[in-house]
Amino acid sequence: MTAASSGIQQKRISEKELRDRLRKRMLGIWSIVIIGILSLFLFAPQVGSLFGYFSKYRNDPGYVPTPKPIPPVFIDAPKAINKESVTLTGRALPGSFIKIFVNGPEKGSTTAGNDGIFTFSDINLNVGTNTIFAKSYDDKGNESESSEFLIINYDKDAPKITIEKPKDGDTVKNLDKRIEIEGKIDEKATITINEKTAIQKSDLSFSYFMSASEGDVEIKIEVVDIAGNKSTKELKVKYLKGQ
């Protein structure tokens, strides 16, 4: 039986109405998607907990990363020495294992005591500049970052003294009752003249006025560099009061 014969006439849907219905359905689908994404961002911890509750691994212990050990710290390390070996002391976590590295390779190991103090004895150095650092290790073998780098100079040569004036045997004559001593050292050093301190300038030279009485005057110049090497020089001059 046809619709025409039954007297029932079907209503035709226009193209415009069809597009409107499709647009509404798509708008509804996109609204659901957007709400779902926003819900994941806003309620992520709760959603994660919900899935975790139903997970078969919910009772397994979580992975907890092990923190790195604290780097060791050196105490009162010298900047220069005049011996081929050095003893270094430092502080780290009590009981931690410490390794020391000199100019690259590992040169020794020790364990920090209950007070956190560690000591490396008789660490051999190269002549000249040496770069030293240490690392800590825990009982699981985890390694710390490097300690602060030490720069230690092994200097076995005594400083050289050059006296410009006066020369040995000179006669100094003035009304000041003073003798001016000028010279230069080939490196940074502490200078004493007849047990009085003379100041070294930035160009490594020095100038010092020494009180004097008429007659023979002995001048003793003593120089000690940063590494502890010492040099001395002695002069004998005559001082006369007058023009």
Backbone bond lengths (Angstrom), bond angles and torsions (degrees), N, CA, C in turn:
res aa  C-N    CA-C-N  psi(-1)  N-CA   C-N-CA  omega(-1)  CA-C   N-CA-C  phi
1 M - - - 1.464 - - 1.521 106.89 -
2 T 1.274 119.60 130.90 1.465 124.00 -179.97 1.487 111.25 -90.71
3 A 1.346 114.10 162.55 1.456 119.02 179.31 1.508 110.93 -63.75
4 A 1.366 115.54 -33.14 1.475 118.46 -179.40 1.512 110.63 -68.52
5 S 1.336 115.77 -38.44 1.466 119.11 -178.14 1.509 112.27 -72.22
6 S 1.328 117.46 -30.32 1.467 120.98 179.13 1.505 112.86 -82.01
7 G 1.274 114.96 -7.60 1.460 119.42 178.76 1.504 114.25 82.34
8 I 1.390 114.76 8.04 1.472 118.28 -179.87 1.512 108.16 -100.78
9 Q 1.278 118.65 126.53 1.460 123.40 -178.19 1.542 109.46 -107.98
10 Q 1.401 116.52 118.94 1.470 120.29 178.97 1.531 111.28 -69.87
11 K 1.335 113.38 142.20 1.470 119.33 178.44 1.519 109.42 -87.98
12 R 1.287 117.83 124.26 1.460 122.31 179.81 1.539 110.66 -82.31
13 I 1.400 115.15 138.38 1.479 121.11 178.92 1.514 107.93 -93.27
14 S 1.290 114.26 126.91 1.465 117.72 179.87 1.529 110.64 -73.48
15 E 1.304 114.60 162.44 1.480 121.15 -179.95 1.521 111.06 -64.26
16 K 1.319 117.25 -34.45 1.460 121.42 179.90 1.520 110.84 -66.44
17 E 1.352 115.97 -43.81 1.465 119.73 178.56 1.525 110.97 -64.06
18 L 1.323 116.46 -37.11 1.468 120.01 178.95 1.527 111.52 -63.76
19 R 1.332 114.79 -42.02 1.478 118.75 178.38 1.525 110.95 -64.87
20 D 1.340 117.26 -38.96 1.467 120.75 -179.96 1.528 110.78 -63.93
21 R 1.350 115.53 -42.65 1.464 118.40 179.07 1.537 111.35 -63.82
22 L 1.335 116.92 -41.84 1.467 120.94 179.60 1.525 111.26 -64.39
23 R 1.353 115.43 -38.95 1.468 119.99 179.96 1.535 110.55 -64.47
24 K 1.349 116.53 -41.18 1.460 120.36 179.87 1.526 111.72 -65.34
25 R 1.348 115.38 -40.61 1.472 118.18 178.61 1.536 111.54 -64.79
26 M 1.339 116.72 -43.57 1.476 120.19 178.85 1.528 110.98 -63.37
27 L 1.358 115.90 -39.27 1.465 119.74 178.78 1.524 110.29 -63.32
28 G 1.342 116.67 -39.08 1.464 119.83 178.05 1.520 112.22 -65.58
29 I 1.348 115.63 -41.19 1.480 119.41 179.28 1.524 110.67 -63.47
30 W 1.337 117.09 -45.63 1.476 120.53 -179.50 1.529 111.21 -65.14
31 S 1.307 117.28 -35.26 1.470 120.19 177.93 1.521 110.47 -62.85
32 I 1.343 115.99 -42.28 1.477 120.17 179.35 1.527 110.29 -64.07
33 V 1.343 116.62 -42.94 1.478 120.78 -179.93 1.523 110.82 -62.44
34 I 1.341 116.85 -46.50 1.474 120.43 -178.21 1.517 110.96 -64.15
35 I 1.324 117.69 -42.39 1.468 120.79 178.61 1.522 110.56 -62.98
36 G 1.359 116.49 -39.20 1.467 120.08 178.30 1.521 112.46 -63.11
37 I 1.353 116.82 -42.74 1.480 120.26 179.60 1.522 110.73 -65.34
38 L 1.346 116.46 -44.54 1.461 119.45 179.04 1.519 111.23 -62.29
39 S 1.319 116.81 -36.70 1.467 120.15 179.31 1.519 111.34 -64.55
40 L 1.351 116.29 -38.52 1.475 119.16 178.56 1.517 111.30 -63.01
41 F 1.362 116.90 -40.01 1.467 119.96 179.41 1.526 111.30 -69.52
42 L 1.331 116.21 -42.87 1.457 119.95 -174.52 1.524 112.76 -76.83
43 F 1.308 116.40 -32.45 1.466 119.91 -174.86 1.530 111.85 -120.62
44 A 1.362 115.83 30.69 1.470 119.77 -177.80 1.524 112.92 -57.41
45 P 1.362 120.35 -46.14 1.472 118.93 -179.86 1.518 112.41 -60.09
46 Q 1.374 116.35 -41.34 1.457 119.11 -178.84 1.524 111.22 -67.51
47 V 1.352 115.32 -39.70 1.466 118.52 178.80 1.516 110.60 -65.27
48 G 1.352 116.57 -42.92 1.464 120.12 178.62 1.514 111.49 -61.23
49 S 1.336 116.25 -41.69 1.464 119.57 179.11 1.525 111.48 -63.93
50 L 1.329 115.39 -37.55 1.459 119.47 179.92 1.522 111.12 -63.97
51 F 1.352 115.80 -46.77 1.463 118.33 177.81 1.524 111.17 -65.47
52 G 1.354 116.01 -37.18 1.460 119.61 178.92 1.512 112.10 -63.78
53 Y 1.333 116.52 -33.92 1.466 119.96 -179.89 1.523 111.31 -63.01
54 F 1.342 115.53 -38.85 1.453 119.59 -177.87 1.531 112.54 -88.07
55 S 1.333 117.30 -7.44 1.459 119.74 -179.14 1.523 110.82 -70.36
56 K 1.329 115.51 145.31 1.466 119.69 178.30 1.528 111.71 -73.81
57 Y 1.366 116.62 -12.52 1.465 120.95 -179.89 1.536 111.50 -99.66
58 R 1.345 116.70 14.25 1.467 118.67 -173.37 1.522 113.65 -63.51
59 N 1.340 117.68 -23.94 1.466 120.35 -178.69 1.526 113.41 -93.70
60 D 1.363 118.53 -1.91 1.463 120.96 179.58 1.524 110.01 -74.86
61 P 1.344 118.37 140.66 1.474 120.25 177.22 1.514 110.27 -65.63
62 G 1.330 116.70 138.62 1.457 120.85 179.68 1.515 111.72 -75.03
63 Y 1.318 117.48 159.67 1.464 122.61 177.59 1.523 109.33 -77.46
64 V 1.301 115.96 123.90 1.465 121.47 177.99 1.522 107.87 -116.75
65 P 1.331 119.87 112.01 1.467 121.12 -178.57 1.524 111.45 -64.19
66 T 1.322 116.26 140.35 1.465 121.68 179.62 1.528 109.41 -83.71
67 P 1.339 118.90 124.87 1.467 120.04 179.25 1.526 111.40 -67.46
68 K 1.335 115.49 150.71 1.466 119.83 178.26 1.520 110.43 -69.38
69 P 1.350 117.09 147.21 1.467 119.16 175.17 1.530 110.84 -62.72
70 I 1.315 115.81 158.86 1.468 121.17 178.63 1.533 108.98 -76.74
71 P 1.344 118.86 134.13 1.468 120.32 179.45 1.532 111.26 -62.35
72 P 1.330 117.76 146.20 1.464 120.41 176.51 1.530 111.50 -70.39
73 V 1.327 115.69 161.67 1.468 121.99 -179.57 1.529 108.24 -128.84
74 F 1.332 116.85 127.39 1.463 120.82 176.74 1.533 110.19 -80.57
75 I 1.335 115.15 149.32 1.467 121.17 -178.06 1.531 109.27 -118.97
76 D 1.337 115.92 125.57 1.475 122.62 172.82 1.532 112.34 51.53
77 A 1.307 117.73 47.43 1.464 120.98 177.71 1.525 109.84 -76.36
78 P 1.340 118.33 139.91 1.466 120.02 179.68 1.522 111.91 -74.61
79 K 1.323 116.26 155.13 1.458 120.81 175.91 1.528 111.37 -89.91
80 A 1.323 116.22 -23.98 1.464 120.57 -179.99 1.520 108.92 -154.03
81 I 1.327 116.53 146.99 1.469 122.29 175.93 1.525 108.95 -140.14
82 N 1.349 115.44 163.34 1.461 119.88 178.25 1.527 112.00 -112.71
83 K 1.347 116.13 19.26 1.460 121.81 176.49 1.522 109.37 -120.90
84 E 1.336 116.64 157.76 1.463 120.24 -175.05 1.529 113.86 -79.41
85 S 1.322 118.08 -7.34 1.462 121.00 178.12 1.526 109.82 -134.68
86 V 1.335 115.45 156.70 1.451 121.14 -176.87 1.521 109.36 -138.00
87 T 1.328 116.88 148.96 1.458 122.85 173.46 1.522 108.22 -108.03
88 L 1.325 115.87 127.10 1.458 121.34 -176.13 1.524 110.22 -120.53
89 T 1.311 115.97 138.83 1.457 122.89 179.83 1.520 109.15 -121.26
90 G 1.347 116.09 148.65 1.447 119.27 179.53 1.516 112.03 -156.09
91 R 1.332 114.73 -172.75 1.466 120.67 -178.17 1.529 109.07 -133.44
92 A 1.348 115.72 138.63 1.464 122.24 177.13 1.525 108.04 -148.97
93 L 1.331 117.08 -177.90 1.458 119.60 176.06 1.527 109.75 -63.89
94 P 1.333 118.56 134.73 1.466 121.08 -179.59 1.531 111.48 -52.22
95 G 1.335 115.41 132.55 1.453 120.87 177.33 1.508 115.56 83.34
96 S 1.337 118.43 -5.37 1.465 119.43 -179.00 1.522 110.64 -75.69
97 F 1.327 115.33 151.73 1.463 123.43 -178.81 1.525 107.88 -89.77
98 I 1.330 117.80 131.37 1.469 122.24 -174.50 1.522 109.57 -120.60
99 K 1.330 116.16 135.43 1.466 121.86 172.22 1.528 108.71 -118.21
100 I 1.345 115.28 144.86 1.469 120.39 178.60 1.526 108.88 -116.60
101 F 1.336 114.88 141.46 1.460 121.76 -177.90 1.529 108.47 -124.28
102 V 1.349 115.64 131.35 1.466 121.28 -177.92 1.525 108.75 -122.67
103 N 1.323 115.78 117.68 1.470 121.55 -179.27 1.528 112.15 54.26
104 G 1.330 116.55 32.42 1.463 121.68 177.74 1.515 113.97 115.34
105 P 1.350 119.05 -70.55 1.470 121.09 -174.83 1.535 113.14 -70.80
106 E 1.338 115.09 155.84 1.464 121.16 173.57 1.528 109.10 -69.41
107 K 1.340 116.34 135.92 1.463 120.51 -176.98 1.527 113.46 -122.35
108 G 1.335 118.21 -0.11 1.457 119.28 179.29 1.511 111.51 170.92
109 S 1.323 115.67 167.30 1.459 121.34 178.18 1.522 109.54 -147.95
110 T 1.325 115.76 155.76 1.462 121.51 179.11 1.525 108.38 -159.88
111 T 1.317 116.67 177.67 1.458 122.04 179.50 1.523 109.16 -123.25
112 A 1.332 116.56 134.67 1.465 120.64 177.20 1.522 109.83 -68.96
113 G 1.326 116.75 139.62 1.460 121.75 -178.88 1.519 112.06 -75.16
114 N 1.319 114.87 -176.55 1.470 120.39 179.42 1.525 112.19 -62.45
115 D 1.334 115.95 -24.13 1.469 119.99 177.66 1.528 112.20 -90.72
116 G 1.345 116.76 1.31 1.454 121.21 179.19 1.522 114.46 84.95
117 I 1.329 117.87 -0.37 1.466 121.64 -178.22 1.528 109.97 -86.90
118 F 1.331 115.94 136.64 1.466 121.44 173.77 1.528 109.57 -129.65
119 T 1.332 116.27 155.64 1.463 121.71 -178.28 1.524 109.97 -138.77
120 F 1.326 115.95 134.30 1.459 122.46 170.60 1.527 107.32 -111.83
121 S 1.318 116.87 119.37 1.465 120.95 -176.86 1.524 110.47 -102.41
122 D 1.334 115.34 142.53 1.466 123.12 172.92 1.531 112.78 53.22
123 I 1.320 115.55 54.50 1.465 120.73 174.37 1.529 108.24 -82.53
124 N 1.328 116.73 117.84 1.464 121.24 -176.64 1.527 111.49 -71.48
125 L 1.337 115.52 141.37 1.459 122.60 -179.09 1.521 110.70 -120.96
126 N 1.322 115.34 158.09 1.460 121.34 171.38 1.524 109.21 -88.93
127 V 1.311 116.41 152.31 1.464 119.76 174.29 1.526 108.50 -62.77
128 G 1.322 116.63 131.15 1.452 121.12 -177.63 1.519 111.54 102.78
129 T 1.321 116.55 -147.12 1.460 122.08 -174.68 1.521 111.74 -84.08
130 N 1.342 116.53 133.52 1.461 122.95 177.39 1.527 109.55 -124.54
131 T 1.332 116.14 134.04 1.464 122.22 177.91 1.527 108.72 -106.79
132 I 1.332 116.00 124.71 1.464 121.49 -173.20 1.524 110.02 -129.75
133 F 1.340 116.15 138.01 1.470 120.57 172.29 1.521 108.52 -148.88
134 A 1.329 116.51 169.07 1.468 121.98 -179.23 1.519 109.81 -137.37
135 K 1.347 115.55 162.04 1.468 122.34 175.90 1.527 108.93 -136.38
136 S 1.338 115.16 151.00 1.468 122.20 176.34 1.527 109.61 -103.25
137 Y 1.342 115.68 151.77 1.462 122.13 177.63 1.525 108.43 -136.60
138 D 1.360 116.05 136.37 1.461 118.64 176.88 1.532 110.20 -90.03
139 D 1.336 116.75 -176.10 1.460 120.60 -175.51 1.524 113.22 -70.98
140 K 1.343 117.48 -9.08 1.465 120.89 175.93 1.526 111.78 -99.49
141 G 1.334 116.59 1.90 1.457 120.39 -179.94 1.509 114.76 86.25
142 N 1.348 117.81 5.66 1.457 120.25 177.53 1.528 110.08 -67.97
143 E 1.313 115.80 137.78 1.467 122.84 -172.13 1.520 110.82 -105.87
144 S 1.337 115.89 137.97 1.465 120.74 177.10 1.524 110.68 -82.04
145 E 1.311 115.55 172.69 1.464 120.32 167.58 1.530 108.64 -68.55
146 S 1.322 116.27 165.33 1.463 119.98 178.76 1.532 110.47 -68.18
147 S 1.314 115.24 147.83 1.460 120.22 173.11 1.531 109.36 -68.75
148 E 1.306 115.48 177.05 1.465 119.43 171.92 1.530 108.98 -61.56
149 F 1.330 116.73 138.32 1.457 120.50 -178.33 1.532 110.12 -76.65
150 L 1.327 115.40 132.62 1.464 121.34 174.68 1.526 109.18 -97.96
151 I 1.325 116.15 137.97 1.459 121.42 172.93 1.527 106.77 -114.75
152 I 1.334 116.13 110.44 1.466 121.30 -178.18 1.529 108.71 -119.10
153 N 1.311 116.29 126.86 1.458 121.70 -179.58 1.528 110.13 -97.84
154 Y 1.323 116.08 122.37 1.472 121.21 174.44 1.526 107.73 -92.99
155 D 1.332 115.59 106.91 1.465 123.19 -175.79 1.521 108.40 -122.11
156 K 1.309 116.74 113.15 1.467 120.12 -178.54 1.531 113.02 -105.28
157 D 1.325 117.11 4.05 1.469 120.67 -177.31 1.525 110.71 -99.63
158 A 1.314 115.55 134.93 1.459 121.01 177.22 1.527 110.37 -71.83
159 P 1.337 117.77 146.76 1.470 119.70 178.85 1.531 111.76 -66.37
160 K 1.327 114.77 151.09 1.462 120.45 179.95 1.526 109.48 -101.07
161 I 1.333 114.99 133.01 1.464 121.65 -178.33 1.522 109.69 -106.85
162 T 1.331 116.14 128.53 1.461 121.25 174.02 1.529 107.96 -118.75
163 I 1.340 117.63 119.19 1.467 122.72 178.34 1.526 108.75 -100.46
164 E 1.326 115.45 120.33 1.461 120.41 -179.90 1.530 112.08 -87.61
165 K 1.342 115.17 -38.25 1.464 118.78 173.62 1.532 108.94 -160.18
166 P 1.344 115.97 148.61 1.470 127.73 -6.62 1.529 110.54 -77.48
167 K 1.312 116.19 166.20 1.449 121.01 174.42 1.529 109.04 -89.11
168 D 1.312 114.95 156.29 1.462 119.87 179.22 1.535 109.76 -59.31
169 G 1.336 116.88 126.21 1.471 121.87 179.68 1.511 114.03 92.44
170 D 1.350 118.71 -2.32 1.461 120.66 179.75 1.533 111.36 -67.96
171 T 1.344 114.05 158.95 1.456 121.57 170.32 1.523 108.09 -110.32
172 V 1.325 115.99 126.01 1.464 121.38 -179.29 1.527 107.33 -108.86
173 K 1.332 115.57 127.49 1.468 119.32 -176.73 1.526 109.04 -130.50
174 N 1.346 117.13 119.05 1.461 121.83 175.29 1.524 109.12 -161.68
175 L 1.343 116.08 179.80 1.460 121.00 179.35 1.533 112.47 -100.15
176 D 1.324 117.01 2.13 1.470 121.00 -172.78 1.524 113.71 -85.07
177 K 1.311 117.93 -13.65 1.467 122.41 -172.14 1.539 111.32 56.13
178 R 1.366 113.49 34.62 1.460 118.69 178.86 1.520 109.58 -139.05
179 I 1.301 114.93 151.29 1.469 121.60 174.78 1.529 107.80 -118.03
180 E 1.331 115.93 125.48 1.456 119.39 177.99 1.526 109.53 -88.05
181 I 1.332 114.80 129.37 1.466 120.87 -179.85 1.521 107.48 -115.71
182 E 1.333 116.57 123.48 1.458 122.09 179.13 1.518 109.66 -124.35
183 G 1.331 115.25 142.97 1.452 118.86 179.53 1.514 111.63 -169.77
184 K 1.331 115.72 -169.08 1.458 121.53 -178.53 1.520 109.60 -152.22
185 I 1.335 116.01 144.86 1.456 122.95 176.21 1.528 106.95 -112.30
186 D 1.313 118.14 148.78 1.465 120.04 -175.64 1.545 113.50 -82.51
187 E 1.333 117.30 4.00 1.472 121.28 177.60 1.525 108.68 -159.72
188 K 1.330 116.75 171.58 1.458 119.94 177.17 1.518 110.01 -66.00
189 A 1.330 115.66 136.71 1.462 118.96 -175.27 1.519 110.45 -161.29
190 T 1.340 114.62 166.46 1.463 122.03 172.22 1.520 107.36 -96.16
191 I 1.343 116.11 130.10 1.467 121.13 -174.19 1.520 109.62 -118.24
192 T 1.319 116.94 130.02 1.471 121.60 171.60 1.517 108.85 -126.73
193 I 1.338 114.34 139.53 1.460 121.18 178.22 1.514 107.38 -123.41
194 N 1.329 116.38 115.20 1.467 122.07 -173.43 1.529 110.60 49.43
195 E 1.357 114.39 44.43 1.470 124.80 176.72 1.525 114.00 69.24
196 K 1.322 117.16 13.34 1.461 121.91 173.96 1.532 108.88 -109.71
197 T 1.338 116.34 139.76 1.468 120.76 -175.05 1.524 111.24 -76.54
198 A 1.327 114.93 132.78 1.461 122.05 173.17 1.528 108.13 -110.10
199 I 1.323 116.51 144.50 1.457 121.59 -176.58 1.527 110.19 -91.45
200 Q 1.339 114.49 128.43 1.461 119.63 176.12 1.522 109.51 -88.58
201 K 1.322 116.93 134.32 1.455 122.13 -179.38 1.524 110.68 -84.66
202 S 1.337 116.05 171.62 1.460 121.28 -177.63 1.531 112.66 -62.64
203 D 1.342 117.67 -26.22 1.466 120.16 177.94 1.525 111.86 -89.59
204 L 1.353 116.50 13.32 1.477 125.25 176.88 1.532 113.45 75.43
205 S 1.329 117.89 5.16 1.460 120.82 176.68 1.526 109.85 -88.29
206 F 1.324 116.78 170.27 1.459 121.49 175.63 1.519 109.40 -149.18
207 S 1.336 114.51 156.64 1.459 121.28 176.94 1.525 107.32 -142.76
208 Y 1.350 116.00 133.33 1.461 119.18 -174.83 1.523 109.50 -144.76
209 F 1.352 115.81 134.50 1.468 120.97 176.14 1.522 108.51 -101.89
210 M 1.334 115.64 120.85 1.453 121.05 -176.67 1.536 109.81 -110.65
211 S 1.321 116.35 132.33 1.475 120.17 177.80 1.529 109.51 -65.53
212 A 1.339 115.67 145.23 1.466 118.93 -176.66 1.530 110.30 -147.39
213 S 1.301 114.39 148.73 1.477 121.62 172.31 1.524 108.04 -109.32
214 E 1.331 114.85 160.24 1.462 118.31 -177.66 1.524 110.80 -62.03
215 G 1.309 113.09 141.29 1.458 118.91 179.64 1.521 111.54 118.14
216 D 1.329 115.18 -162.67 1.459 120.72 -179.35 1.534 110.64 -74.12
217 V 1.309 116.04 137.48 1.468 122.17 -178.74 1.533 109.06 -128.02
218 E 1.304 114.86 128.50 1.468 119.93 175.49 1.530 109.41 -99.31
219 I 1.322 115.73 133.86 1.463 122.12 -179.29 1.529 108.28 -121.69
220 K 1.338 116.22 123.08 1.461 121.11 178.01 1.525 108.97 -118.06
221 I 1.323 114.93 119.07 1.465 121.59 -179.30 1.529 108.10 -108.37
222 E 1.318 115.72 124.08 1.470 121.11 -179.78 1.528 108.85 -121.64
223 V 1.328 116.20 133.37 1.466 122.25 -175.79 1.532 109.20 -130.21
224 V 1.345 116.20 131.47 1.468 122.14 177.56 1.522 108.24 -126.62
225 D 1.343 117.23 123.80 1.461 119.50 -180.00 1.535 111.42 -84.33
226 I 1.331 117.14 179.20 1.464 121.93 -175.60 1.524 111.87 -62.00
227 A 1.331 116.97 -33.09 1.462 121.17 -178.94 1.526 113.04 -78.55
228 G 1.352 117.35 -9.99 1.458 120.87 179.70 1.519 114.27 100.00
229 N 1.331 117.19 2.17 1.462 119.52 176.13 1.539 109.92 -72.81
230 K 1.344 115.83 141.91 1.469 119.93 -173.55 1.522 111.49 -125.40
231 S 1.337 114.35 141.47 1.467 121.58 173.41 1.521 108.80 -132.65
232 T 1.328 116.33 149.61 1.471 120.86 176.24 1.527 109.74 -133.83
233 K 1.326 113.64 152.75 1.462 119.73 176.26 1.523 107.75 -143.98
234 E 1.334 117.00 136.80 1.468 121.50 -178.22 1.517 109.98 -122.41
235 L 1.346 114.26 137.68 1.463 121.30 178.25 1.525 109.19 -126.47
236 K 1.325 115.75 152.28 1.452 121.78 170.68 1.510 108.42 -126.32
237 V 1.342 115.39 122.29 1.466 120.68 179.13 1.527 108.23 -131.37
238 K 1.360 114.69 170.56 1.475 120.04 176.41 1.520 108.23 -118.11
239 Y 1.346 114.53 133.06 1.447 119.17 178.43 1.536 109.05 -108.83
240 L 1.359 115.25 132.06 1.449 121.85 176.81 1.531 107.95 -125.77
241 K 1.314 115.68 136.42 1.458 120.58 178.36 1.517 108.32 -86.25
242 G 1.324 116.24 124.28 1.466 120.40 178.74 1.518 109.02 153.94
243 Q 1.353 114.17 175.23 1.455 121.01 -179.31 1.525 109.74 -71.66
